[in-house]
Amino acid sequence: MKLWGGRFLKNSADELTRFSRSISFDTRLGPYETRVLGAWADELFAAGYLNDSEKKSIKSVLKTVEDEIIHGTFVPEDEDEDIHTAIERRVINEIGQTGGKLRLGRSRNDLVATDTRLLVMTELECIHELLLSLEKTILSKAKEVKDIIIPGHTHLQPAQPVLLSHVLLSFAWMLERDRKRITFARNRADSMPLGSGALAGTSIEIDRERLAHKLGFSELSENSVDAVSDRDFVSDALYALAMIMIHLSRIAEQFVLWYTEEFSTAKLDEEWCTGSSIMPQKKNPDIPELVRGKSGRVIGDLVSILVLMKGLPFAYNRDMQEDKERLFDAIDTASSSVSVMKKVIEATNFDKESATRVLRRGYICATDLADYLAKKGVDFSTAHELVGEIVKYCESERKQFESLTIPELKKFSELFEDDALLALDPHACVEARKARGGTAPDEVERQIGQLEKNLVDIEGPVC
């Protein structure tokens, strides 16, 4: 069955049919389609185009089809080019030509736009829940390790001492931004195009406000041409998903580094490791590496949509069929990645003793030593130079900062007093970072409190 063809003298070429079919992937829109068509049947009934018996028959078949799609038992026929054709064919097969009345006043163009918006709204709400769960896991882990100090790095070089919890909370703040982007993208999809027809609107006397309320939309599209050709909401969703994957990739990379012997900060439970086919000693963190790799897929999905839409004239064009696979892939990849990273972080144990040993490397209290001199009245550029000379001295003498004595420090400046040794203590360095947003314990506690306040679940189960 086709939804068109009356003016054609020839049948479609087989290769055209094969190339243009989308039923292999757009069946995912099926549960939304049956909802939309059921609501449309109600409007046709209210407008007098269906009687009560016809409406009930149509909605009964739609419910059966919806159940079959959800349970994976719906079987399209060879001639079904897409899910829209398959469902209409099924309705007509079940109840005869009465089912053909269901197409009155609408088009596949406004139907697919409505289905896709509903799918995006639902899927992004599910991803928001997954992000909440991941953020809570990170927050819980940060609370567990509040007494561990690690070297902070810039350029992958030891830089300054920080609380491990402070670093973990930086990931939570990333996810806070991701949740806001997901909410924004979800709300951008919340505009109902149904009733726009192919591009010019519908002549059927329907109540679009009532229809939108029934389907769960809070707004109506204002222009029928724009409504059927707008895929901005898909781009917004893909951008939000791409940013999630970029953040997950960075988090995954940090954990991979922490698992190495060189960083010696954390260990991943064997249940979440893999081995090597040639090196018996290996325990590899393949899952975070895969998450890091999968970020490229979602970034590619976003670029594909942007390129797809950039040159299209108004209104609907068949090119837009290509948005579905990219959208579905990005949703599935981001969802599974968020979920699996939660489990990886839960399975990660941090080693305080190893972290303490690593703190001795890299002269990471050098900035605090320069600050000490600056607070004594030395301009910072001179203090910076002096501490650089102290670092060179330590390197030549094969000494770490912690073994320096006051007499040694006084060789570089008479301003060094007994309290200068505190500037070489990582714990004191961390305590000193009390400015808002810093790594001092009180500030980390404040951040934890703020994040806990922010972590409010959206109402009701969605996924």
matplotlib code that plots the C-alpha trace (Angstrom):
import matplotlib.pyplot as plt

x = [0.0, 1.1, -0.2, 0.0, 0.0, -3.3, -1.9, 0.9, 0.8, 3.8, 4.7, 7.8, 11.1, 12.2, 15.4, 13.6, 11.4, 14.4, 16.4, 13.7, 12.2, 12.6, 10.5, 13.6, 14.2, 11.2, 9.1, 10.5, 8.0, 5.2, 3.9, 3.9, 2.1, -0.7, -1.2, -1.3, -3.6, -5.9, -6.1, -6.7, -9.6, -11.1, -10.9, -12.4, -15.2, -15.7, -15.8, -18.4, -16.2, -16.4, -19.3, -18.8, -18.6, -16.0, -13.9, -14.0, -13.1, -10.1, -8.8, -9.2, -7.0, -4.5, -4.2, -3.6, -0.9, 0.7, 0.9, 2.4, 5.1, 6.0, 6.3, 8.1, 5.5, 4.4, 5.3, 5.3, 4.6, 7.0, 5.2, 5.2, 7.6, 7.5, 5.7, 3.0, 2.1, 2.3, -0.1, -2.6, -2.5, -3.2, -6.1, -7.7, -7.1, -8.8, -11.9, -12.1, -12.2, -13.5, -9.8, -9.0, -11.0, -8.2, -6.0, -8.5, -7.0, -3.4, -0.2, 2.7, 4.7, 2.9, 2.5, 6.1, 7.1, 4.6, 5.8, 9.5, 8.8, 7.0, 9.9, 12.5, 10.5, 10.2, 13.7, 15.3, 13.3, 14.8, 18.3, 17.7, 16.9, 20.1, 22.2, 20.6, 21.6, 25.2, 25.5, 24.3, 26.9, 29.7, 28.5, 28.4, 31.9, 33.1, 31.8, 33.7, 37.1, 36.9, 40.2, 42.3, 44.6, 45.9, 48.1, 46.1, 47.4, 47.6, 49.2, 49.2, 52.0, 51.8, 50.5, 48.9, 47.5, 43.7, 41.1, 40.1, 36.5, 37.0, 38.0, 35.0, 32.7, 34.0, 32.4, 29.1, 29.1, 29.6, 26.5, 24.6, 25.1, 24.2, 20.9, 20.0, 20.8, 18.7, 15.8, 16.2, 16.3, 13.2, 11.3, 12.3, 10.6, 7.4, 5.5, 2.8, 2.9, -0.2, -2.8, -0.2, -1.0, 1.6, 2.6, -0.5, -2.5, -5.8, -9.3, -10.8, -12.5, -10.3, -9.4, -5.6, -5.4, -7.4, -5.4, -2.1, -3.3, -4.4, -0.9, 1.0, 2.2, 2.2, 2.5, 1.3, 3.4, 2.5, 3.3, 2.4, 5.3, 7.8, 6.1, 6.7, 10.2, 11.6, 14.2, 15.9, 14.7, 16.5, 19.7, 19.2, 18.8, 21.8, 23.9, 22.9, 23.7, 27.0, 28.0, 27.1, 29.4, 32.2, 31.9, 31.7, 34.7, 36.7, 35.6, 36.4, 39.9, 40.5, 39.6, 41.7, 44.7, 43.9, 43.9, 47.5, 50.6, 52.0, 49.0, 48.4, 45.2, 42.5, 41.7, 38.8, 37.0, 38.0, 34.3, 34.7, 38.1, 39.2, 42.5, 45.0, 45.2, 49.0, 50.0, 48.9, 49.4, 47.0, 43.8, 42.4, 39.7, 38.0, 34.6, 35.7, 37.9, 34.8, 32.8, 35.6, 35.5, 31.7, 31.7, 32.9, 29.7, 27.4, 29.4, 29.2, 25.4, 25.2, 27.3, 25.2, 22.0, 23.5, 24.8, 21.5, 19.5, 21.8, 20.6, 17.0, 14.3, 10.9, 8.8, 9.2, 11.9, 12.6, 16.2, 14.7, 14.0, 17.7, 17.3, 15.9, 18.8, 21.2, 18.8, 18.1, 21.8, 22.7, 20.0, 20.9, 24.7, 24.4, 21.9, 24.0, 27.2, 25.7, 24.4, 27.7, 29.9, 27.7, 28.6, 32.3, 32.5, 30.7, 33.2, 36.2, 38.1, 40.6, 43.8, 44.8, 48.3, 49.1, 47.8, 49.9, 53.0, 52.3, 51.9, 55.7, 56.4, 56.5, 57.1, 53.3, 53.5, 55.7, 52.9, 52.2, 55.8, 55.8, 52.6, 54.3, 57.0, 54.5, 52.6, 55.9, 56.0, 58.0, 56.4, 55.1, 57.3, 60.4, 58.9, 58.1, 61.8, 63.1, 60.9, 62.0, 65.6, 64.6, 63.1, 66.3, 68.3, 66.0, 66.4, 70.2, 70.3, 67.7, 65.5, 61.7, 60.2, 59.2, 62.9, 63.9, 65.0, 64.7, 68.5, 68.3, 65.4, 67.1, 69.9, 67.4, 65.6, 66.0, 62.2, 61.6, 60.7, 59.7, 56.1, 57.4, 57.4, 53.6, 53.7, 55.3, 52.6, 49.9, 47.3, 48.0, 48.1, 44.6, 43.3, 44.5, 42.3, 39.2, 37.9, 34.5, 34.9, 38.3, 39.5, 39.5, 37.5, 34.9, 34.4, 34.1, 31.4, 29.6, 29.6, 28.3, 25.5, 24.7, 24.7, 22.5, 20.0, 20.1, 19.5, 15.7, 14.1, 11.7, 8.2, 7.2, 8.9, 9.4, 11.7]
y = [0.0, 3.5, 6.8, 8.2, 7.1, 7.8, 10.1, 7.7, 5.5, 3.4, 1.5, 2.7, 1.1, -1.5, 0.2, 3.5, 1.6, 0.0, 3.2, 5.3, 2.9, 4.0, 1.4, -0.3, 2.5, 4.8, 2.1, 3.7, 6.5, 4.0, 4.5, 8.2, 7.9, 5.8, 8.4, 11.2, 9.4, 8.6, 12.2, 13.2, 10.7, 12.4, 15.8, 14.3, 13.0, 16.4, 18.1, 15.6, 13.7, 10.4, 8.9, 7.4, 3.8, 4.7, 6.6, 3.6, 1.2, 3.3, 3.8, 0.1, -0.9, 1.9, 0.5, -3.0, -1.7, 0.4, -2.7, -4.8, -2.1, -1.8, -5.5, -6.0, -8.1, -5.6, -6.9, -4.5, -5.7, -5.6, -2.7, -0.5, 2.3, 3.8, 3.5, 5.9, 3.7, 0.6, 1.8, 3.3, 0.0, -2.0, 0.2, -0.1, -3.9, -4.2, -2.0, -1.3, 2.1, 3.7, 3.7, 5.8, 8.7, 9.0, 10.8, 13.6, 17.1, 16.1, 15.1, 12.8, 16.1, 17.4, 13.9, 13.0, 16.4, 15.8, 12.2, 13.3, 16.1, 13.8, 11.3, 14.0, 15.3, 11.8, 10.7, 13.8, 13.5, 10.0, 11.3, 14.0, 11.3, 9.4, 12.6, 13.1, 9.6, 10.0, 13.3, 11.8, 9.0, 11.6, 13.6, 10.4, 9.5, 13.1, 12.7, 9.5, 11.0, 14.4, 13.7, 12.8, 15.4, 14.8, 16.8, 18.9, 19.0, 21.6, 20.5, 17.1, 18.3, 18.5, 22.0, 22.5, 20.3, 20.0, 17.9, 14.9, 15.7, 19.2, 17.6, 15.1, 18.0, 19.7, 16.8, 17.4, 21.0, 19.9, 17.7, 20.5, 22.5, 19.4, 19.0, 22.6, 22.1, 19.0, 20.8, 23.6, 21.2, 19.3, 22.6, 23.6, 20.5, 21.4, 23.0, 21.1, 21.2, 18.9, 20.7, 22.3, 19.8, 19.4, 23.1, 25.3, 24.3, 22.3, 23.2, 20.8, 22.5, 21.2, 22.7, 22.7, 24.0, 21.0, 18.7, 20.0, 19.6, 16.0, 15.2, 16.9, 20.0, 23.4, 25.4, 25.5, 26.2, 29.6, 29.1, 26.0, 26.3, 26.6, 23.9, 21.1, 22.2, 23.0, 20.6, 23.1, 21.1, 18.1, 20.1, 21.5, 18.0, 16.7, 19.6, 18.9, 15.2, 16.0, 18.2, 15.4, 13.1, 15.6, 15.9, 12.1, 11.8, 14.2, 12.4, 9.1, 10.3, 11.6, 8.2, 6.4, 8.5, 7.9, 4.2, 4.3, 3.3, 6.8, 8.6, 5.8, 7.4, 4.9, 1.3, -0.1, -3.2, -6.2, -6.7, -3.6, -4.3, -6.4, -8.2, -8.5, -11.4, -11.2, -9.5, -11.6, -8.8, -6.3, -5.0, -2.4, 0.2, -0.5, 0.9, 4.5, 4.3, 3.2, 6.1, 8.4, 6.9, 7.0, 10.8, 11.1, 9.3, 11.8, 14.8, 13.3, 13.0, 16.7, 17.7, 15.4, 17.2, 20.7, 19.8, 18.1, 21.2, 24.0, 24.3, 23.1, 25.3, 25.5, 23.6, 19.8, 18.0, 14.3, 14.9, 15.4, 11.6, 11.3, 13.1, 10.0, 7.6, 10.4, 11.4, 7.9, 7.0, 10.0, 9.3, 5.7, 6.4, 9.1, 7.2, 4.1, 6.1, 8.0, 4.8, 2.9, 5.7, 5.8, 2.1, 2.6, 5.5, 3.3, 0.6, 2.9, 2.9, 5.7, 5.0, 7.6, 6.3, 6.2, 9.7, 10.9, 9.4, 11.1, 14.4, 14.5, 14.8, 17.9, 20.7, 21.4, 23.9, 26.3, 28.8, 28.9, 29.5, 32.4, 33.7, 33.6, 36.0, 38.2, 38.5, 39.6, 42.5, 41.1, 41.8, 38.6, 38.6, 38.6, 36.0, 33.8, 34.1, 33.3, 30.2, 29.1, 29.2, 27.1, 24.5, 24.4, 24.0, 21.0, 19.4, 19.7, 18.3, 15.7, 17.0, 17.4, 20.6, 18.7, 18.1, 21.8, 23.5, 27.2, 27.8, 26.5, 28.8, 31.8, 31.3, 32.7, 35.2, 36.4, 36.9, 33.2, 32.4, 29.2, 29.5, 29.2, 25.5, 25.6, 26.9, 23.6, 21.5, 20.3, 20.3, 23.9, 24.8, 23.3, 25.0, 28.4, 28.2, 29.6, 32.0, 31.0, 28.1, 27.1, 23.7, 24.5, 21.9, 24.5, 25.5, 21.9, 21.4, 24.5, 23.1, 19.7, 21.5, 23.6, 20.5, 18.6, 21.4, 21.4, 17.7, 17.7, 14.9, 15.7, 14.7, 11.1, 8.2, 8.8, 6.1]
z = [0.0, -0.8, 0.5, -3.0, -6.6, -8.1, -10.8, -11.7, -14.8, -13.8, -10.7, -8.8, -9.8, -7.3, -6.6, -5.8, -3.3, -1.7, -1.5, -0.1, 2.5, 6.1, 7.8, 9.1, 11.5, 11.7, 13.4, 16.6, 16.0, 16.0, 19.6, 19.1, 15.8, 17.3, 20.0, 17.5, 15.2, 18.1, 19.1, 15.4, 15.3, 18.3, 16.5, 13.3, 15.4, 17.2, 13.8, 12.5, 10.0, 12.0, 13.8, 17.3, 16.0, 13.4, 15.9, 18.3, 15.6, 14.5, 18.1, 18.9, 16.0, 16.9, 20.4, 19.1, 16.8, 19.5, 21.8, 19.0, 18.3, 22.0, 22.4, 19.1, 17.4, 14.8, 11.4, 8.4, 4.9, 2.0, 0.4, 3.6, 2.8, 6.3, 9.6, 8.5, 5.6, 7.7, 10.4, 7.9, 5.9, 9.0, 10.1, 6.6, 6.5, 9.9, 9.4, 5.7, 4.0, 7.2, 8.2, 5.1, 6.7, 9.3, 6.7, 6.3, 6.9, 7.6, 5.9, 6.6, 6.8, 9.9, 11.3, 11.3, 12.7, 15.6, 16.2, 16.2, 18.7, 21.0, 20.8, 21.5, 24.5, 26.0, 25.3, 26.6, 29.8, 30.2, 29.6, 32.2, 34.7, 33.7, 34.2, 37.6, 38.6, 37.3, 39.1, 42.4, 42.0, 41.5, 44.5, 46.6, 45.6, 46.3, 49.9, 50.3, 49.4, 51.1, 53.0, 49.9, 48.3, 44.8, 42.4, 40.1, 36.6, 33.8, 30.5, 32.1, 34.4, 38.2, 39.0, 42.5, 45.2, 45.2, 47.1, 45.0, 45.9, 44.3, 41.0, 41.2, 41.8, 38.7, 36.8, 38.6, 37.6, 34.0, 34.3, 35.8, 32.6, 30.6, 32.5, 31.7, 28.0, 27.9, 29.5, 27.0, 24.1, 25.4, 25.7, 22.2, 20.9, 22.9, 20.0, 18.2, 14.4, 13.8, 11.8, 9.5, 6.8, 4.0, 4.3, 4.1, 7.1, 7.2, 6.1, 8.7, 11.6, 14.4, 17.7, 17.7, 21.3, 22.5, 20.4, 21.7, 25.3, 24.7, 23.2, 26.0, 24.1, 25.8, 22.6, 19.0, 15.9, 14.5, 10.9, 8.9, 6.4, 9.3, 11.3, 8.7, 7.8, 11.2, 12.5, 14.8, 17.8, 16.4, 16.1, 19.6, 21.0, 19.1, 20.4, 24.0, 23.5, 21.8, 24.8, 27.2, 25.2, 25.2, 29.0, 29.4, 27.2, 29.4, 32.6, 31.1, 30.1, 33.6, 35.1, 32.6, 33.7, 37.4, 36.8, 35.4, 37.4, 36.6, 38.3, 40.9, 42.2, 41.6, 40.7, 38.7, 40.0, 37.9, 36.9, 34.8, 33.3, 30.3, 29.6, 26.8, 24.4, 24.5, 27.8, 30.8, 33.3, 31.8, 33.3, 30.8, 31.4, 28.1, 29.0, 29.7, 26.6, 24.6, 26.0, 25.0, 21.5, 21.1, 21.6, 18.0, 16.8, 18.5, 17.3, 13.8, 14.2, 15.1, 12.1, 9.8, 10.8, 10.4, 6.9, 6.0, 6.8, 5.6, 2.0, 2.1, 0.7, 2.4, 3.2, 3.6, 1.6, 1.5, 2.7, 6.1, 6.4, 7.1, 10.5, 12.2, 12.2, 13.4, 16.1, 17.3, 17.2, 19.3, 21.8, 22.2, 22.4, 24.9, 27.1, 27.2, 27.8, 30.7, 32.2, 31.9, 33.2, 36.4, 36.9, 36.2, 38.7, 41.3, 40.7, 41.1, 44.4, 45.2, 47.0, 49.6, 50.2, 46.5, 46.1, 49.0, 47.5, 44.1, 45.9, 46.6, 42.9, 40.8, 43.4, 43.4, 46.3, 44.3, 43.8, 47.5, 48.2, 45.8, 47.4, 50.8, 49.5, 47.9, 51.1, 52.7, 50.2, 47.3, 43.9, 42.5, 39.4, 41.7, 44.0, 40.9, 39.8, 43.3, 43.7, 40.2, 41.4, 44.5, 42.1, 40.1, 43.4, 44.4, 41.0, 41.2, 44.7, 44.0, 46.8, 47.1, 48.7, 51.8, 52.7, 52.5, 55.6, 56.6, 56.3, 52.7, 52.0, 53.5, 50.9, 48.4, 50.6, 54.2, 54.3, 54.8, 58.4, 60.2, 58.9, 55.3, 55.7, 55.9, 52.3, 51.4, 53.0, 50.5, 53.3, 54.1, 50.5, 50.1, 53.2, 51.9, 48.8, 50.6, 47.9, 46.6, 44.1, 45.5, 46.8, 50.6, 52.5, 53.6, 50.0, 48.9, 51.6, 50.3, 46.7, 47.9, 49.7, 46.6, 44.3, 46.7, 46.6, 42.8, 42.5, 42.5, 40.4, 37.7, 38.6, 38.2, 36.4, 32.7, 31.4]

ax = plt.figure().add_subplot(projection="3d")
ax.plot(x, y, z, "-o")
ax.set_aspect("equal")
plt.show()
